[in-house]
Structures are given as C-alpha cells and as structure tokens.
C-alpha cells in the first residue's frame, strides 16, 4: 500500500491531524457536526462526562459519554469548504494509520450527524420546527472535484432540477446524495423530511438582495415549486450536501438535522433561534442515546 506524503496529509507537532488537531483516540464513533463553535458546549453540556476538549481555529471538539456511548461534537464553521476539511480529516483518523501513513485494510464507518440551522422553503414548515434531510442537493460545486457517480434516478432528478430552477451554466452543475437509511429512520416523529439545498453563500446564492442584484431573482419561488415524483425541497443552508456526498464516497453514515429559524416564503424569522436550536439538540441526543 502506498505511503501518503507529508504534503498531502499534514500532522502537527503532537502528531494530530492538522486542522482538527485530533488524534484517533480523541473522537467517538458518532460525531455531531455543528457550524457555530459556541454550539459545541451547548451539545456537550448534556454529556454525562466529558473526556476530551481540543481546538484549533474554528474547529472545536468535545468528546465524552452519554451512558456507555462515546460521542464527539465538532464545530466546522460555515460552508462546504470547511466540511471538506472536517470530513476528510475525521475519515483519516479512523481509516489511515497516522504513523505509517498507509490506508487501513479494514475500513471503519463513523456516524456523522449535523445539528444546524436553515431556512424553510415551504410555507407550511414554520420557524422553530425541525427538518431531517432525505437528500443534500449541492449547488456549491464541492463534490464536482471528486468522483461522485449519480445513479439514473439522481441523474433524472438533477436534470429536472436544472431545467425547473433554470440553473445557468456559469453556476456549475449540481449534485445530490442521500441520508443514511440507518439514521434517518429514527427521525420521523417531530421532523419534517425533504431535500435540503446547499448553497455556496448566504446572500446572493440564497436569493437575498441587499445592494447587489442576483442572476436568478426567481430562485426562491422555483425551489419552492420544484417537484420530482414524491420529492420536494424543504429548506436550504450551507453544509449538508458536502456531508452527504463525502460520507457516501468514504463509507460513513450521515444525517443532517436542522432547526428552522427563517421561513423564506412567509418572510418569518424565529423570535428565539437559540431556544429552537437547544430544543433540537435535546431531541437529537435523546434519539441518538436510545437508538444509534
């Protein structure tokens, strides 16, 4: 097996993977991924015991126990570029021998569960509700740098999406990946389900207009109206498609769970987004501790 060069997998002075500043024994088999670094402690405060705390830049990690289950919570910051770092380095921790720099012969799978926020794209999905993403549909281009193959149904869905939403060639071609059936089956009660669109920005890419015009002013309406069989778009944010696409390629279980803090159709914004996120955290930990 070929050795991975120092320039391709970077370790720091303590032998930890570079950006996350983690060693293999410092993470659990289930990792909650949150964008906001301040949200890490809001998750870990519910652990029965915290065994490890570490950080580097925006990547903060707490690892601990709920009962006998060893869990980690990791902040990624905003965007699919940060998710690219986080998922690849988490995978390296369990599937590459950091000392020999060789890929392990028997692959290991992590449970990667995003706990985030998003904007609803359906009028009946109110602020402060929860969404479990059946798919992550990326208009961010990240997975186009990898060898992600789409099946026939996905190809037809993407073609219909591009035509309906009128995606222009300069934006790039979208991709799609699904949630892990082993995880999403536990998140039916109290959760809406549907396709989550992942955007490469917060303003123009999500149809927000401040001082700049946008190339697709009907984007929100077209996303809301899109249907493909029983599939519809429920929400959008900035991380899910990367988690789903990379997890699919690397063999990890993945799920994205979001508290709705804005309804873009009704122009509503949560009066207490922090409370909505805290309610989501409690519900997710309850389900994971009992079922995952």
N, C-alpha and C positions, 0 to 999 in steps of 0.2 A: 504494500500500500504506500502511495507516495506521501512524502512529508509536506505539510503545509508551511510555506515560508513565513518568516517573521514579519514581512511587509504585508501579508495577506490576513493573518490572524495575529493581532497585536495583544501582547500581555504587558501588564505594568510591572513595577519593581517588586511587587509582592507575589507575582505570578498569577494575578487575576486577569480575567478578560477585560480589555481596556476600557471601553465606555461605561459598562455596567459596574466595573470594579467588583466583580463577583468571582468566587471560586465554586466548584461544583457542589461542595457540601454546605453552601450558604443559601441554597434555594430548595423549596419544596417541590413536589410533583404537580401541584396546582399553583399557578401564578395568576393573581389578579392584576390586570394591567389598567392603570389609571393615567389620565393625561396630566392632571394637576399634582405637582409634588406635595402640596399641602393635604391632598386627599389620602396619601399613604397612611398617615397616623389616624385618619378617620376610619380606615378599614382595620388597621392593626389594633386599635383600642378595644376591638371586640374579640381579639385572640385571648385564649386562656393564659398563654405565656408567649413572650417574645424572646427568641433565642439569638437573633442577629439583627443588627442595624448597620447599613452601609450606604454611602452615597458618592457620586461623582457627577458634577454638573447638574443637569436636571433629573438624572437617574438616581432615585432614592429607593432603597429596598429594605423592607422589614420581613423577617421570616419567623414564624412561630407555630404554635399549636392551637387547634380547637379540638378538644378531646385528644384523640391519638393521631389526628390528621395533621400533617405538616404542610403548611401553606405559606406562600410568599405573596407580597403585594409590591409591585414595581411601578414607579412613575415613568412615563415615556416622554412627557412634554407633548406638544401639539404636532400632529401631522404624520403622514405616511413615511417621510424620510427618517423620523425618529423611530417609528415602528420597525423599519427595515433594520436598523441597528439593534433594537431590543430583541426582536425575534431571532435574528441570526446569531446573536451572542448567547441568548438563552439556549438555543439549539446546540451551540458549540460546547456549552457547559455539560450537556448530557450525552452528546454524541461524538465528541472529539476528545482524545486523550491530550490534555494540555501539555504534558511533559514530553511525549514523543511526537506531538503534532500530527498524529495519524487518526483517521476516522475509525471509530469503534466498529467491530464486525457485527455486533448485535444492536440495532437502533433502539432508542428509548423514546417514549412519547410523553409530552407534558400536556396538562390541561391549561390552556391559555384563555382566560375569561376577562374580557374588557368590562369595566364598570365606568360608564361615561355619561355624557350629556349629548342631547341632539335636538334638532328642530323637527317637529311633526309636519308632514306634507299632506295630511288628510284632515278635513275639518272635524271629524268625529273623534279624533285621537287628541284628547285635551292635554294642556300643560299639567305637569306633576304626575302623569301616568308613566308606565314602563313599556319599553319595546324590546323584544328579543328578535334579533336579526336572523331571518332564514337564510339570507344571502348578503354578501357585500359586493356591490357593483361599483367598481372604481372608475372614476373619470380623472384620476390623478397620474396615470401612466407608470407607476412604480413597477407593477408586475410585467409590463411590456419589456423590461430589461432582463426578465427571467424566462425560462422555457415552460410557461404555463400553457397546457393544452386544454382547450374547451371541448366538451362533448357536443353532440349535434343539437341537443335541446338548448344548451347555453349559447351556441352559435346563432341559432334562430332567435333566441331572446335578445341577444345583443344587437342583431341586425334590426329587429323590430324597434328596439330602444333607440338606436341611432337615427332611424327614419322618423319615429314619432317625436323625439325630443329635438330633432334637427341639429345633431352634433356636427359641427364643422370640422373639416379635415385638420385645421391648424390646432385644434384642441387635443387631438390624439384619439386612438381607438380605445373604447372601454374594455374592461374585463370583468369577470364575475367568478365568485367561488362561494360555496355553501357552508353553513354552520355544521358542526359535528352532530349527527343524529343522537349520539350517546349523551350529549349535554343538553341540547335544546328540548328534548322530550320532557325534561324536568321543569321547564319554564313556560308552562301553558297558562295555568291559573294566575291571574293578576297581570298577565303580559299580553299586549298586542304583538302580533307577528307579521313580518313582511320584509321586503327588500330594503336594505339601507344603502343609500348612495354615499360614496366617499368622495369628497371634493378636495382639490389641492389648495384651497384657501377659504377664508371666512367671508370675504366681501364679494367681489365680482364673481368668483366661482360658485357662490351660493345665491347669486342674483340680487345682492344688496347694492343699492346705489346711494353713494354719498356725494362725492364730487366728480366721479368718473362714470361714464356711460358703459354699458355692458354689451357684448356682441350678441347675446341671446336674451332679449328682455322678456320673452315669454317662457323662460326656463321653468319657473316655479309652477305655472299652470300646466305645462307639458309633463313635468314629472308627476304631478298630482293625477293627471288624466291617464297616465300610461297603464296599460293592462296587457298581460301576456298569459292567456289561459287563466288560471286562478291566482296568478302572481300580480301584486301591485307594489308600488313604492310607498313605504310608510314614513320614512324620515331620512334626513341626511346629516352628516358630520364629517370628520376628517381622519379617521383611523381604521375603520372596520375592514375595508376591502384588503388592506395590506396584511392585517392579522389573518384573515381568512385565506388569502392567496398563498402567503408564505407558509402557513400551517399545513395547507393542502400539499404543497411541494415537499415539505420537510417531515410530514407524517405526525403532526401534533393535532390534538383535539382542540377545537376553538369555538368560542361563542362570544358574541357582543351583546351587552345589555345596557340600555340607555334610559336615563330619566329624561322625559320631555320637558325642556324648560322654555321652549317657544313653539307656538303654532303659527307657521308662516302663512297659512291660508286665512285664519281668523285674526291675525296680527296680535295675538295674545303673547304675553311673556309672564313667566311664573312670578308670583309675588314673594316666593321664598324658595329659590332654587336650591339653596343649601339643604333645606329640610327635605326636598324631593330626593336629592342625592343620598342623604342619610337614610331615608326610608328604603331606597333601592339597595343600599349596602346591607342593611339589616336583613332584607328579604333574600338577597343573594346568598349571604353567609348562612342563613337558616337552611336554604335549599341545598347548598353545597355540603354543609356539615352532615346532612341527613342522607344524601343520595349519591354524591360524587366520590 
